[in-house]
């Protein structure tokens, strides 16, 4: 079982950036936890602040992996291209947001990803990634 986690802009700053919203743990530390918690799954992690690199990674894994967990960060609300890529690939994509984007500024309520994703998890902190992994595993 191969599952890719792809994080977008500023998620490399987890643990430092706005800890009241995003928490105190770095994603690298959390990814280590996920690898230990799901030893039967092959988890990969990619993060970029660059839209085209996220699209390239989605295309790279999108036909060979069993599932993708995508937190597009701020690109959620602006990137038609990432949404189009999610629609073009065959691996199911779960859109994950650490914060509840619907309880934040109005511009964050729009997602160019949600309608093309298999599902969306928002507002449950890092736990959303675990829920997404469980869904992918259960689906297979």
N, CA, C and O atoms as a GROMACS GRO file, in nm:
protein
  560
    1UNK      N    1   0.084  -0.117   0.000
    1UNK     CA    2   0.000   0.000   0.000
    1UNK      C    3   0.089   0.123   0.000
    1UNK      O    4   0.167   0.145   0.093
    2UNK      N    5   0.076   0.205  -0.105
    2UNK     CA    6   0.157   0.327  -0.117
    2UNK      C    7   0.066   0.449  -0.104
    2UNK      O    8  -0.032   0.464  -0.178
    3UNK      N    9   0.101   0.534  -0.009
    3UNK     CA   10   0.024   0.656   0.017
    3UNK      C   11   0.120   0.774   0.017
    3UNK      O   12   0.220   0.775   0.088
    4UNK      N   13   0.087   0.873  -0.064
    4UNK     CA   14   0.167   0.995  -0.071
    4UNK      C   15   0.099   1.105   0.009
    4UNK      O   16  -0.022   1.124   0.002
    5UNK      N   17   0.179   1.177   0.085
    5UNK     CA   18   0.132   1.298   0.153
    5UNK      C   19   0.201   1.415   0.084
    5UNK      O   20   0.324   1.421   0.076
    6UNK      N   21   0.120   1.507   0.035
    6UNK     CA   22   0.173   1.624  -0.036
    6UNK      C   23   0.120   1.748   0.035
    6UNK      O   24  -0.001   1.769   0.044
    7UNK      N   25   0.212   1.830   0.084
    7UNK     CA   26   0.177   1.954   0.153
    7UNK      C   27   0.221   2.074   0.072
    7UNK      O   28   0.327   2.074   0.009
    8UNK      N   29   0.138   2.176   0.075
    8UNK     CA   30   0.164   2.298   0.001
    8UNK      C   31   0.233   2.405   0.083
    8UNK      O   32   0.299   2.376   0.183
    9UNK      N   33   0.217   2.530   0.039
    9UNK     CA   34   0.293   2.641   0.094
    9UNK      C   35   0.277   2.661   0.244
    9UNK      O   36   0.169   2.649   0.301
   10UNK      N   37   0.390   2.693   0.304
   10UNK     CA   38   0.403   2.730   0.444
   10UNK      C   39   0.386   2.614   0.542
   10UNK      O   40   0.403   2.633   0.662
   11UNK      N   41   0.353   2.496   0.492
   11UNK     CA   42   0.340   2.384   0.584
   11UNK      C   43   0.476   2.333   0.630
   11UNK      O   44   0.484   2.254   0.724
   12UNK      N   45   0.583   2.378   0.566
   12UNK     CA   46   0.717   2.351   0.616
   12UNK      C   47   0.744   2.429   0.745
   12UNK      O   48   0.844   2.403   0.814
   13UNK      N   49   0.658   2.523   0.779
   13UNK     CA   50   0.675   2.604   0.899
   13UNK      C   51   0.592   2.554   1.018
   13UNK      O   52   0.584   2.621   1.121
   14UNK      N   53   0.529   2.436   1.003
   14UNK     CA   54   0.452   2.383   1.116
   14UNK      C   55   0.541   2.371   1.238
   14UNK      O   56   0.657   2.331   1.229
   15UNK      N   57   0.486   2.406   1.351
   15UNK     CA   58   0.561   2.408   1.476
   15UNK      C   59   0.617   2.545   1.506
   15UNK      O   60   0.653   2.574   1.621
   16UNK      N   61   0.626   2.629   1.405
   16UNK     CA   62   0.677   2.766   1.421
   16UNK      C   63   0.570   2.868   1.385
   16UNK      O   64   0.560   2.973   1.448
   17UNK      N   65   0.490   2.837   1.283
   17UNK     CA   66   0.393   2.930   1.227
   17UNK      C   67   0.262   2.923   1.305
   17UNK      O   68   0.202   2.816   1.317
   18UNK      N   69   0.217   3.035   1.356
   18UNK     CA   70   0.087   3.047   1.420
   18UNK      C   71   0.047   2.920   1.498
   18UNK      O   72  -0.049   2.852   1.462
   19UNK      N   73   0.121   2.890   1.605
   19UNK     CA   74   0.095   2.766   1.678
   19UNK      C   75  -0.046   2.757   1.736
   19UNK      O   76  -0.095   2.646   1.760
   20UNK      N   77  -0.113   2.868   1.758
   20UNK     CA   78  -0.250   2.861   1.809
   20UNK      C   79  -0.345   2.805   1.704
   20UNK      O   80  -0.451   2.752   1.738
   21UNK      N   81  -0.310   2.815   1.577
   21UNK     CA   82  -0.391   2.758   1.469
   21UNK      C   83  -0.337   2.623   1.426
   21UNK      O   84  -0.414   2.529   1.407
   22UNK      N   85  -0.204   2.612   1.411
   22UNK     CA   86  -0.143   2.495   1.348
   22UNK      C   87  -0.068   2.403   1.443
   22UNK      O   88  -0.019   2.298   1.401
   23UNK      N   89  -0.059   2.439   1.570
   23UNK     CA   90   0.006   2.352   1.667
   23UNK      C   91   0.156   2.376   1.678
   23UNK      O   92   0.212   2.462   1.610
   24UNK      N   93   0.219   2.297   1.764
   24UNK     CA   94   0.361   2.315   1.796
   24UNK      C   95   0.451   2.208   1.735
   24UNK      O   96   0.573   2.214   1.753
   25UNK      N   97   0.396   2.113   1.664
   25UNK     CA   98   0.474   2.001   1.613
   25UNK      C   99   0.513   2.025   1.467
   25UNK      O  100   0.431   2.070   1.387
   26UNK      N  101   0.637   1.995   1.434
   26UNK     CA  102   0.679   2.003   1.294
   26UNK      C  103   0.618   1.887   1.217
   26UNK      O  104   0.588   1.783   1.276
   27UNK      N  105   0.600   1.905   1.085
   27UNK     CA  106   0.544   1.794   1.009
   27UNK      C  107   0.642   1.679   0.998
   27UNK      O  108   0.601   1.564   0.991
   28UNK      N  109   0.770   1.708   0.998
   28UNK     CA  110   0.870   1.601   0.992
   28UNK      C  111   0.858   1.509   1.114
   28UNK      O  112   0.864   1.387   1.100
   29UNK      N  113   0.840   1.568   1.232
   29UNK     CA  114   0.821   1.487   1.353
   29UNK      C  115   0.691   1.408   1.344
   29UNK      O  116   0.686   1.291   1.382
   30UNK      N  117   0.586   1.471   1.295
   30UNK     CA  118   0.458   1.403   1.282
   30UNK      C  119   0.467   1.291   1.177
   30UNK      O  120   0.408   1.185   1.195
   31UNK      N  121   0.540   1.315   1.070
   31UNK     CA  122   0.556   1.212   0.966
   31UNK      C  123   0.628   1.090   1.023
   31UNK      O  124   0.593   0.977   0.990
   32UNK      N  125   0.728   1.112   1.108
   32UNK     CA  126   0.794   0.999   1.176
   32UNK      C  127   0.693   0.918   1.256
   32UNK      O  128   0.695   0.795   1.253
   33UNK      N  129   0.605   0.988   1.327
   33UNK     CA  130   0.499   0.920   1.403
   33UNK      C  131   0.411   0.838   1.309
   33UNK      O  132   0.380   0.722   1.338
   34UNK      N  133   0.369   0.897   1.196
   34UNK     CA  134   0.283   0.826   1.102
   34UNK      C  135   0.350   0.700   1.047
   34UNK      O  136   0.285   0.596   1.034
   35UNK      N  137   0.477   0.709   1.016
   35UNK     CA  138   0.548   0.592   0.964
   35UNK      C  139   0.552   0.479   1.068
   35UNK      O  140   0.540   0.362   1.032
   36UNK      N  141   0.567   0.514   1.194
   36UNK     CA  142   0.566   0.413   1.300
   36UNK      C  143   0.425   0.359   1.326
   36UNK      O  144   0.408   0.242   1.358
   37UNK      N  145   0.324   0.445   1.312
   37UNK     CA  146   0.187   0.404   1.340
   37UNK      C  147   0.128   0.319   1.227
   37UNK      O  148   0.034   0.242   1.251
   38UNK      N  149   0.182   0.331   1.106
   38UNK     CA  150   0.130   0.258   0.990
   38UNK      C  151   0.242   0.182   0.920
   38UNK      O  152   0.275   0.213   0.805
   39UNK      N  153   0.302   0.084   0.987
   39UNK     CA  154   0.418   0.015   0.929
   39UNK      C  155   0.384  -0.067   0.804
   39UNK      O  156   0.474  -0.096   0.725
   40UNK      N  157   0.259  -0.104   0.785
   40UNK     CA  158   0.221  -0.183   0.668
   40UNK      C  159   0.206  -0.097   0.543
   40UNK      O  160   0.199  -0.149   0.431
   41UNK      N  161   0.202   0.034   0.561
   41UNK     CA  162   0.188   0.126   0.447
   41UNK      C  163   0.323   0.190   0.416
   41UNK      O  164   0.402   0.219   0.506
   42UNK      N  165   0.348   0.210   0.289
   42UNK     CA  166   0.465   0.288   0.246
   42UNK      C  167   0.419   0.431   0.230
   42UNK      O  168   0.346   0.465   0.137
   43UNK      N  169   0.463   0.516   0.322
   43UNK     CA  170   0.425   0.657   0.320
   43UNK      C  171   0.539   0.739   0.263
   43UNK      O  172   0.655   0.722   0.302
   44UNK      N  173   0.506   0.829   0.170
   44UNK     CA  174   0.604   0.925   0.121
   44UNK      C  175   0.555   1.064   0.154
   44UNK      O  176   0.435   1.087   0.170
   45UNK      N  177   0.649   1.157   0.166
   45UNK     CA  178   0.614   1.294   0.202
   45UNK      C  179   0.684   1.390   0.108
   45UNK      O  180   0.804   1.379   0.082
   46UNK      N  181   0.607   1.486   0.058
   46UNK     CA  182   0.659   1.591  -0.029
   46UNK      C  183   0.596   1.722   0.015
   46UNK      O  184   0.475   1.729   0.039
   47UNK      N  185   0.677   1.826   0.024
   47UNK     CA  186   0.626   1.960   0.055
   47UNK      C  187   0.691   2.058  -0.039
   47UNK      O  188   0.810   2.050  -0.068
   48UNK      N  189   0.610   2.153  -0.087
   48UNK     CA  190   0.665   2.260  -0.170
   48UNK      C  191   0.583   2.387  -0.152
   48UNK      O  192   0.463   2.383  -0.128
   49UNK      N  193   0.652   2.498  -0.165
   49UNK     CA  194   0.587   2.628  -0.166
   49UNK      C  195   0.557   2.673  -0.309
   49UNK      O  196   0.508   2.784  -0.330
   50UNK      N  197   0.586   2.587  -0.407
   50UNK     CA  198   0.575   2.622  -0.549
   50UNK      C  199   0.463   2.541  -0.613
   50UNK      O  200   0.465   2.418  -0.610
   51UNK      N  201   0.368   2.610  -0.670
   51UNK     CA  202   0.249   2.545  -0.729
   51UNK      C  203   0.286   2.440  -0.834
   51UNK      O  204   0.233   2.329  -0.830
   52UNK      N  205   0.374   2.472  -0.925
   52UNK     CA  206   0.411   2.378  -1.031
   52UNK      C  207   0.478   2.253  -0.978
   52UNK      O  208   0.459   2.145  -1.034
   53UNK      N  209   0.555   2.264  -0.871
   53UNK     CA  210   0.617   2.146  -0.811
   53UNK      C  211   0.513   2.054  -0.749
   53UNK      O  212   0.526   1.932  -0.754
   54UNK      N  213   0.408   2.112  -0.692
   54UNK     CA  214   0.299   2.031  -0.635
   54UNK      C  215   0.227   1.958  -0.748
   54UNK      O  216   0.195   1.840  -0.734
   55UNK      N  217   0.202   2.026  -0.858
   55UNK     CA  218   0.138   1.964  -0.974
   55UNK      C  219   0.226   1.851  -1.028
   55UNK      O  220   0.176   1.743  -1.058
   56UNK      N  221   0.355   1.876  -1.040
   56UNK     CA  222   0.446   1.771  -1.089
   56UNK      C  223   0.444   1.648  -0.998
   56UNK      O  224   0.443   1.535  -1.046
   57UNK      N  225   0.442   1.670  -0.867
   57UNK     CA  226   0.441   1.557  -0.773
   57UNK      C  227   0.308   1.480  -0.782
   57UNK      O  228   0.308   1.357  -0.780
   58UNK      N  229   0.198   1.551  -0.792
   58UNK     CA  230   0.069   1.484  -0.809
   58UNK      C  231   0.069   1.397  -0.934
   58UNK      O  232   0.021   1.284  -0.932
   59UNK      N  233   0.123   1.450  -1.044
   59UNK     CA  234   0.130   1.372  -1.168
   59UNK      C  235   0.224   1.254  -1.155
   59UNK      O  236   0.200   1.147  -1.211
   60UNK      N  237   0.332   1.272  -1.080
   60UNK     CA  238   0.432   1.166  -1.061
   60UNK      C  239   0.374   1.046  -0.988
   60UNK      O  240   0.399   0.932  -1.027
   61UNK      N  241   0.297   1.070  -0.882
   61UNK     CA  242   0.246   0.960  -0.799
   61UNK      C  243   0.100   0.926  -0.830
   61UNK      O  244   0.050   0.823  -0.785
   62UNK      N  245   0.033   1.008  -0.904
   62UNK     CA  246  -0.110   1.000  -0.920
   62UNK      C  247  -0.166   0.884  -0.998
   62UNK      O  248  -0.287   0.864  -1.001
   63UNK      N  249  -0.078   0.805  -1.061
   63UNK     CA  250  -0.124   0.689  -1.136
   63UNK      C  251  -0.071   0.558  -1.078
   63UNK      O  252  -0.110   0.450  -1.122
   64UNK      N  253   0.018   0.567  -0.980
   64UNK     CA  254   0.082   0.448  -0.924
   64UNK      C  255   0.052   0.424  -0.776
   64UNK      O  256   0.068   0.313  -0.728
   65UNK      N  257   0.008   0.526  -0.705
   65UNK     CA  258  -0.014   0.514  -0.561
   65UNK      C  259  -0.158   0.475  -0.532
   65UNK      O  260  -0.247   0.496  -0.614
   66UNK      N  261  -0.179   0.417  -0.414
   66UNK     CA  262  -0.312   0.376  -0.373
   66UNK      C  263  -0.396   0.493  -0.322
   66UNK      O  264  -0.518   0.484  -0.318
   67UNK      N  265  -0.331   0.600  -0.286
   67UNK     CA  266  -0.402   0.718  -0.240
   67UNK      C  267  -0.306   0.832  -0.214
   67UNK      O  268  -0.187   0.813  -0.193
   68UNK      N  269  -0.363   0.952  -0.216
   68UNK     CA  270  -0.285   1.074  -0.193
   68UNK      C  271  -0.359   1.158  -0.089
   68UNK      O  272  -0.481   1.175  -0.097
   69UNK      N  273  -0.284   1.209   0.007
   69UNK     CA  274  -0.336   1.305   0.103
   69UNK      C  275  -0.275   1.438   0.064
   69UNK      O  276  -0.153   1.455   0.066
   70UNK      N  277  -0.360   1.532   0.031
   70UNK     CA  278  -0.315   1.662  -0.020
   70UNK      C  279  -0.363   1.774   0.071
   70UNK      O  280  -0.483   1.792   0.090
   71UNK      N  281  -0.268   1.848   0.125
   71UNK     CA  282  -0.298   1.973   0.194
   71UNK      C  283  -0.239   2.083   0.107
   71UNK      O  284  -0.121   2.114   0.119
   72UNK      N  285  -0.321   2.143   0.021
   72UNK     CA  286  -0.267   2.242  -0.072
   72UNK      C  287  -0.242   2.378  -0.010
   72UNK      O  288  -0.202   2.471  -0.080
   73UNK      N  289  -0.264   2.392   0.121
   73UNK     CA  290  -0.241   2.520   0.186
   73UNK      C  291  -0.319   2.631   0.116
   73UNK      O  292  -0.434   2.612   0.077
   74UNK      N  293  -0.256   2.746   0.102
   74UNK     CA  294  -0.321   2.860   0.039
   74UNK      C  295  -0.361   2.838  -0.106
   74UNK      O  296  -0.447   2.909  -0.157
   75UNK      N  297  -0.299   2.741  -0.173
   75UNK     CA  298  -0.338   2.712  -0.311
   75UNK      C  299  -0.479   2.653  -0.320
   75UNK      O  300  -0.538   2.650  -0.428
   76UNK      N  301  -0.532   2.606  -0.209
   76UNK     CA  302  -0.669   2.555  -0.206
   76UNK      C  303  -0.764   2.656  -0.269
   76UNK      O  304  -0.855   2.618  -0.343
   77UNK      N  305  -0.743   2.781  -0.238
   77UNK     CA  306  -0.838   2.887  -0.270
   77UNK      C  307  -0.805   2.958  -0.401
   77UNK      O  308  -0.882   3.042  -0.447
   78UNK      N  309  -0.691   2.925  -0.462
   78UNK     CA  310  -0.647   3.000  -0.580
   78UNK      C  311  -0.610   2.915  -0.700
   78UNK      O  312  -0.608   2.965  -0.812
   79UNK      N  313  -0.580   2.787  -0.680
   79UNK     CA  314  -0.520   2.709  -0.788
   79UNK      C  315  -0.620   2.619  -0.860
   79UNK      O  316  -0.650   2.508  -0.817
   80UNK      N  317  -0.669   2.670  -0.971
   80UNK     CA  318  -0.750   2.589  -1.060
   80UNK      C  319  -0.664   2.476  -1.116
   80UNK      O  320  -0.713   2.365  -1.139
   81UNK      N  321  -0.535   2.503  -1.138
   81UNK     CA  322  -0.445   2.404  -1.197
   81UNK      C  323  -0.426   2.282  -1.107
   81UNK      O  324  -0.424   2.170  -1.156
   82UNK      N  325  -0.412   2.302  -0.978
   82UNK     CA  326  -0.400   2.188  -0.886
   82UNK      C  327  -0.532   2.110  -0.885
   82UNK      O  328  -0.530   1.987  -0.886
   83UNK      N  329  -0.644   2.179  -0.883
   83UNK     CA  330  -0.773   2.112  -0.891
   83UNK      C  331  -0.787   2.030  -1.018
   83UNK      O  332  -0.837   1.918  -1.015
   84UNK      N  333  -0.742   2.086  -1.131
   84UNK     CA  334  -0.747   2.012  -1.258
   84UNK      C  335  -0.658   1.888  -1.253
   84UNK      O  336  -0.693   1.785  -1.311
   85UNK      N  337  -0.545   1.898  -1.186
   85UNK     CA  338  -0.455   1.783  -1.175
   85UNK      C  339  -0.519   1.673  -1.091
   85UNK      O  340  -0.510   1.555  -1.125
   86UNK      N  341  -0.583   1.710  -0.982
   86UNK     CA  342  -0.653   1.612  -0.898
   86UNK      C  343  -0.758   1.539  -0.982
   86UNK      O  344  -0.776   1.418  -0.967
   87UNK      N  345  -0.828   1.611  -1.069
   87UNK     CA  346  -0.929   1.549  -1.154
   87UNK      C  347  -0.867   1.457  -1.260
   87UNK      O  348  -0.931   1.362  -1.305
   88UNK      N  349  -0.743   1.485  -1.299
   88UNK     CA  350  -0.679   1.411  -1.409
   88UNK      C  351  -0.615   1.280  -1.366
   88UNK      O  352  -0.598   1.190  -1.448
   89UNK      N  353  -0.579   1.267  -1.239
   89UNK     CA  354  -0.507   1.147  -1.194
   89UNK      C  355  -0.606   1.041  -1.147
   89UNK      O  356  -0.723   1.070  -1.123
   90UNK      N  357  -0.558   0.918  -1.134
   90UNK     CA  358  -0.647   0.808  -1.097
   90UNK      C  359  -0.645   0.774  -0.948
   90UNK      O  360  -0.741   0.715  -0.897
   91UNK      N  361  -0.539   0.808  -0.876
   91UNK     CA  362  -0.534   0.780  -0.732
   91UNK      C  363  -0.635   0.867  -0.660
   91UNK      O  364  -0.647   0.986  -0.690
   92UNK      N  365  -0.710   0.810  -0.564
   92UNK     CA  366  -0.802   0.894  -0.488
   92UNK      C  367  -0.724   0.994  -0.403
   92UNK      O  368  -0.622   0.961  -0.343
   93UNK      N  369  -0.775   1.116  -0.398
   93UNK     CA  370  -0.712   1.224  -0.323
   93UNK      C  371  -0.804   1.265  -0.210
   93UNK      O  372  -0.923   1.291  -0.231
   94UNK      N  373  -0.748   1.270  -0.090
   94UNK     CA  374  -0.819   1.324   0.025
   94UNK      C  375  -0.758   1.461   0.054
   94UNK      O  376  -0.638   1.472   0.081
   95UNK      N  377  -0.839   1.563   0.049
   95UNK     CA  378  -0.796   1.700   0.080
   95UNK      C  379  -0.800   1.716   0.232
   95UNK      O  380  -0.903   1.690   0.295
   96UNK      N  381  -0.689   1.759   0.289
   96UNK     CA  382  -0.680   1.775   0.434
   96UNK      C  383  -0.638   1.917   0.467
   96UNK      O  384  -0.548   1.974   0.404
   97UNK      N  385  -0.704   1.973   0.568
   97UNK     CA  386  -0.666   2.104   0.622
   97UNK      C  387  -0.658   2.093   0.773
   97UNK      O  388  -0.748   2.038   0.837
   98UNK      N  389  -0.552   2.143   0.829
   98UNK     CA  390  -0.531   2.138   0.973
   98UNK      C  391  -0.634   2.225   1.045
   98UNK      O  392  -0.692   2.185   1.146
   99UNK      N  393  -0.657   2.345   0.991
   99UNK     CA  394  -0.756   2.435   1.051
   99UNK      C  395  -0.890   2.416   0.981
   99UNK      O  396  -0.897   2.357   0.873
  100UNK      N  397  -0.995   2.466   1.043
  100UNK     CA  398  -1.127   2.462   0.982
  100UNK      C  399  -1.138   2.582   0.888
  100UNK      O  400  -1.166   2.693   0.931
  101UNK      N  401  -1.114   2.558   0.761
  101UNK     CA  402  -1.112   2.667   0.663
  101UNK      C  403  -1.248   2.737   0.654
  101UNK      O  404  -1.255   2.852   0.611
  102UNK      N  405  -1.355   2.670   0.693
  102UNK     CA  406  -1.488   2.730   0.684
  102UNK      C  407  -1.518   2.821   0.804
  102UNK      O  408  -1.617   2.896   0.802
  103UNK      N  409  -1.436   2.816   0.905
  103UNK     CA  410  -1.453   2.903   1.021
  103UNK      C  411  -1.355   3.020   1.018
  103UNK      O  412  -1.346   3.098   1.114
  104UNK      N  413  -1.282   3.031   0.908
  104UNK     CA  414  -1.180   3.137   0.897
  104UNK      C  415  -1.228   3.245   0.801
  104UNK      O  416  -1.348   3.257   0.776
  105UNK      N  417  -1.139   3.322   0.747
  105UNK     CA  418  -1.175   3.431   0.657
  105UNK      C  419  -1.257   3.379   0.539
  105UNK      O  420  -1.238   3.265   0.495
  106UNK      N  421  -1.345   3.461   0.489
  106UNK     CA  422  -1.437   3.417   0.384
  106UNK      C  423  -1.365   3.365   0.260
  106UNK      O  424  -1.411   3.269   0.198
  107UNK      N  425  -1.253   3.427   0.222
  107UNK     CA  426  -1.184   3.380   0.101
  107UNK      C  427  -1.134   3.237   0.115
  107UNK      O  428  -1.110   3.170   0.014
  108UNK      N  429  -1.120   3.188   0.238
  108UNK     CA  430  -1.075   3.051   0.260
  108UNK      C  431  -1.188   2.948   0.245
  108UNK      O  432  -1.162   2.828   0.246
  109UNK      N  433  -1.310   2.992   0.232
  109UNK     CA  434  -1.423   2.900   0.219
  109UNK      C  435  -1.427   2.834   0.081
  109UNK      O  436  -1.486   2.727   0.067
  110UNK      N  437  -1.367   2.896  -0.019
  110UNK     CA  438  -1.365   2.840  -0.155
  110UNK      C  439  -1.249   2.742  -0.169
  110UNK      O  440  -1.135   2.774  -0.134
  111UNK      N  441  -1.278   2.622  -0.221
  111UNK     CA  442  -1.174   2.525  -0.252
  111UNK      C  443  -1.187   2.483  -0.397
  111UNK      O  444  -1.294   2.442  -0.442
  112UNK      N  445  -1.077   2.494  -0.470
  112UNK     CA  446  -1.072   2.446  -0.608
  112UNK      C  447  -1.038   2.297  -0.611
  112UNK      O  448  -1.023   2.239  -0.719
  113UNK      N  449  -1.026   2.235  -0.495
  113UNK     CA  450  -0.987   2.095  -0.484
  113UNK      C  451  -1.105   2.007  -0.445
  113UNK      O  452  -1.121   1.898  -0.500
  114UNK      N  453  -1.186   2.052  -0.353
  114UNK     CA  454  -1.288   1.968  -0.287
  114UNK      C  455  -1.377   1.891  -0.384
  114UNK      O  456  -1.402   1.772  -0.363
  115UNK      N  457  -1.426   1.956  -0.486
  115UNK     CA  458  -1.520   1.890  -0.577
  115UNK      C  459  -1.454   1.779  -0.658
  115UNK      O  460  -1.523   1.693  -0.713
  116UNK      N  461  -1.322   1.779  -0.664
  116UNK     CA  462  -1.249   1.678  -0.743
  116UNK      C  463  -1.185   1.572  -0.655
  116UNK      O  464  -1.135   1.471  -0.704
  117UNK      N  465  -1.186   1.596  -0.524
  117UNK     CA  466  -1.126   1.502  -0.428
  117UNK      C  467  -1.227   1.396  -0.388
  117UNK      O  468  -1.348   1.416  -0.400
  118UNK      N  469  -1.176   1.283  -0.341
  118UNK     CA  470  -1.264   1.178  -0.289
  118UNK      C  471  -1.332   1.223  -0.161
  118UNK      O  472  -1.443   1.179  -0.129
  119UNK      N  473  -1.267   1.312  -0.086
  119UNK     CA  474  -1.322   1.363   0.038
  119UNK      C  475  -1.237   1.476   0.092
  119UNK      O  476  -1.126   1.499   0.045
  120UNK      N  477  -1.290   1.546   0.190
  120UNK     CA  478  -1.221   1.658   0.252
  120UNK      C  479  -1.232   1.646   0.403
  120UNK      O  480  -1.339   1.618   0.457
  121UNK      N  481  -1.120   1.669   0.470
  121UNK     CA  482  -1.116   1.670   0.616
  121UNK      C  483  -1.057   1.805   0.657
  121UNK      O  484  -0.948   1.841   0.613
  122UNK      N  485  -1.129   1.879   0.741
  122UNK     CA  486  -1.081   2.011   0.782
  122UNK      C  487  -1.110   2.034   0.929
  122UNK      O  488  -1.214   1.996   0.981
  123UNK      N  489  -1.014   2.098   0.994
  123UNK     CA  490  -1.037   2.145   1.130
  123UNK      C  491  -1.004   2.048   1.240
  123UNK      O  492  -1.030   2.078   1.357
  124UNK      N  493  -0.947   1.933   1.208
  124UNK     CA  494  -0.917   1.833   1.311
  124UNK      C  495  -0.769   1.826   1.344
  124UNK      O  496  -0.722   1.727   1.400
  125UNK      N  497  -0.696   1.929   1.308
  125UNK     CA  498  -0.553   1.932   1.334
  125UNK      C  499  -0.480   1.826   1.252
  125UNK      O  500  -0.529   1.783   1.148
  126UNK      N  501  -0.365   1.784   1.301
  126UNK     CA  502  -0.288   1.681   1.231
  126UNK      C  503  -0.361   1.548   1.226
  126UNK      O  504  -0.330   1.464   1.141
  127UNK      N  505  -0.455   1.526   1.315
  127UNK     CA  506  -0.534   1.403   1.317
  127UNK      C  507  -0.602   1.377   1.183
  127UNK      O  508  -0.631   1.262   1.149
  128UNK      N  509  -0.628   1.482   1.108
  128UNK     CA  510  -0.690   1.467   0.977
  128UNK      C  511  -0.609   1.379   0.882
  128UNK      O  512  -0.666   1.308   0.800
  129UNK      N  513  -0.477   1.383   0.893
  129UNK     CA  514  -0.392   1.298   0.810
  129UNK      C  515  -0.413   1.151   0.844
  129UNK      O  516  -0.419   1.066   0.755
  130UNK      N  517  -0.424   1.121   0.973
  130UNK     CA  518  -0.448   0.982   1.015
  130UNK      C  519  -0.583   0.933   0.966
  130UNK      O  520  -0.595   0.819   0.921
  131UNK      N  521  -0.684   1.017   0.976
  131UNK     CA  522  -0.816   0.978   0.927
  131UNK      C  523  -0.812   0.950   0.777
  131UNK      O  524  -0.876   0.857   0.729
  132UNK      N  525  -0.737   1.031   0.704
  132UNK     CA  526  -0.724   1.010   0.561
  132UNK      C  527  -0.651   0.879   0.531
  132UNK      O  528  -0.693   0.804   0.442
  133UNK      N  529  -0.544   0.850   0.603
  133UNK     CA  530  -0.471   0.724   0.585
  133UNK      C  531  -0.565   0.606   0.612
  133UNK      O  532  -0.569   0.510   0.535
  134UNK      N  533  -0.641   0.615   0.720
  134UNK     CA  534  -0.734   0.506   0.753
  134UNK      C  535  -0.836   0.486   0.643
  134UNK      O  536  -0.869   0.372   0.611
  135UNK      N  537  -0.887   0.593   0.585
  135UNK     CA  538  -0.985   0.580   0.476
  135UNK      C  539  -0.922   0.510   0.355
  135UNK      O  540  -0.983   0.422   0.296
  136UNK      N  541  -0.800   0.551   0.320
  136UNK     CA  542  -0.733   0.490   0.205
  136UNK      C  543  -0.709   0.342   0.230
  136UNK      O  544  -0.734   0.260   0.142
  137UNK      N  545  -0.662   0.308   0.348
  137UNK     CA  546  -0.638   0.167   0.382
  137UNK      C  547  -0.768   0.088   0.379
  137UNK      O  548  -0.773  -0.022   0.323
  138UNK      N  549  -0.873   0.142   0.438
  138UNK     CA  550  -1.002   0.072   0.441
  138UNK      C  551  -1.063   0.057   0.302
  138UNK      O  552  -1.133  -0.041   0.274
  139UNK      N  553  -1.037   0.153   0.215
  139UNK     CA  554  -1.092   0.151   0.079
  139UNK      C  555  -1.031   0.037  -0.003
  139UNK      O  556  -1.097  -0.020  -0.089
  140UNK      N  557  -0.906   0.004   0.025
  140UNK     CA  558  -0.838  -0.100  -0.050
  140UNK      C  559  -0.874  -0.232   0.009
  140UNK      O  560  -0.828  -0.336  -0.038
   0.00000   0.00000   0.00000
